[in-house]
Amino acid sequence: MQAEIQLNMIANSLESNEYNAYYDRYLQKIPGTLELGILLLENREEFLQLLDKIRPEDLKYSYAKGKWTIAEVLQHLIDVERIFQYRSLTLAREPGIKLPGFDHNAYTPMSSAQNRNLKSFKKEFKTVRNAGISLYRSFSKEMLERQGFVSGSPTSCRALGFITAGHTKHHIEIFKDNYRIL
């Protein structure tokens, strides 16, 4: 039987030494009392519902000069999901490791997001998020609490899972506020 995430693995149980304070902005966007597995599932469904409101012709839309297009934001979300999953796996297997940061602004122009269609973004996001949910469910409580360093800051495996959901929520809000996708 597959290991299940501990019921006490909620964002409110995170300690300040488990993540860089920069990520508070994402953690404040999620319910602090919701178990990680449920949070990632509900967050996935909320995001997929938002994607259903995007029309294919909207992918090239940007709300201001120099801002990412909808396609670029979607690719960014998928990239971050993968990067945070890799970081979580690495911390769970090799505590104490030092992992580099990444420049999301450098990734975006290299992504060829403008050449993708909406269906491919939906499919890939769902696939990547489901892989992350399976990954976190496979971790024991001890693995989730293991720490290393990401971009020079102490970071726990479990914090990355919560930050992932908060990051997605952050972009859902940006879509609603700036891209006018309701």
N, C-alpha and C positions, 0 to 999 in steps of 0.2 A: 504494500500500500504506500502511495506517495505521501511523503511528509507534508504536513500542513503548517502554514505560518502560525506561530503562536498567537493566541487571542489577545495577549497583552502587547503585541507589536502594533502600537498606535503612535501617531506622530507626537502626541503629548508626552510620550515617554522618552523622547530623544533628549539627550544632554547637549549642552552648548559646545562641548568638545568633540561632537560627532560630525560636525559640518562647519563650513565657513559661514560666517554671519551674513554674507551676501545672499545666501539661499533662504534666509528668513522671509524674503519677499515672496517666495514661492510657497513655503510652508504655511504662511498665513492665509493662503487661498484655499486650503483643504480642511475638511473637518478633522480636528485633532484627535477625535475619539473613535474614528473608523479604522478597523483592522486593515492592514496593508493590502491583503488579497482582494477584499471587497472594494476598497478604495480604487485600486487599479482597474477592476472590472467596471465599476460605475463610471469612472473617469473615461474609460475607453468608450462606453456607450454614449456618454454625453458628447464626446468628440465626434464619434461617427454620426450622431444625429445632426451635429453642426455641418458636417461634410455633405449630408443629404440636402442641405439648403444652398450649397454652392452650385452654380451652373458652370458647365465647361468653359464658357466664354469668360467667366470671372477669374480664371486662373492667372491671366496676365495683368489683372488689376492691382495697382498700388495706390494707396491713399494720398501719397505725397512723393515729390521728387526725392530720390535717394532712399526711399523705403522699399522693403522687399515686396515682391508680388505675392499674391496668394499662393502660387505654386512654390515659390521660394520658401515661404513660411512652412508650408506642408513638408517640404523636403527637410528643412531645418528640424522640425519636430521628429521626423523619422530618424535623422542622424543623431540627435540628442538621445533618443530612446536607446539606440544601439550603443552609443558611447557609454551611457550610464549603466547599461547592462554589462558591458565589458568590464567597466570599473568594479561593479558589484561582484562579478564572478572572480575577478583578480583579487579583490580584498578578501573574499571568502576563502580562497585557496592559498593565498600568500600574504597573511597579515603582516603589516609593517612596511609593505612595498611602497615605493614612491612612484606615483603615476603623474605624467605631465598633464598640463591643461590642453585645451584646443581653442583655436580662434574661429568661432562660428562665422564671423564676417569673412574669413578667408575661405571657409568651406562652401559658402553659398554660391559665389560665382562659378565655382568649379563643379557644381552639382548637376548642371544641365536640366534643372527643374523645368525650365521653359519648354522642354521637349517631351514632357510627360502629360498624360491625360488624367482626369479626375478618378476614373475607375482604378488606375494603377496605384494612385496615392492611397485610396481607400483600402485596397487589398493589402498593400504593403504595410500601412500603419497597423491594421488589424493583425496581420501576421507577426509583426515585430512586437507589438504589445502583448499578444498571446504568448509569445516566446518568453517575454519578460515575466509574465505572471507565472508561467511554468518554472522559470528559473528561481524566482523568489519562493515559490512553494516547495522547491527541492531543498532549500537551505534549512538547516537546523537553527534553533535559537542561538546557539553559540556562533554559527557562521554569520548570521545576520548582525551580530554584535561585533564582529571582527572589524578592526580598523587598520588603515594605512594612511597614506598621505596623497591627496589629489591637489595638484597645483600648489603644493607646499603647505596645505592645510590638513589637519587631522580630519579623517572622514570615515564613517562607518558604512558598512554594506547596507544596513537597513535605512540609513538616512538617504542614500541615493534612490531607493525605491520611493520614498515619500516625496523627495524633491522632483522625481520624474513626474509624478501626478500633479504636483504644484506647478511645474513648468508648463504642462499641457493646459492646465486651468488658466494660467497666465495668458497663454496665446488664445484660448477660447474667448477670454475677456477682450483681448485686443481685436479679434475678429469682430466681435459684437460692437465694440466702441468705435473703432477706426475704419474697419472695412464694411461696417453696416450690415453684417450678416447676423440675422436674428433667429 
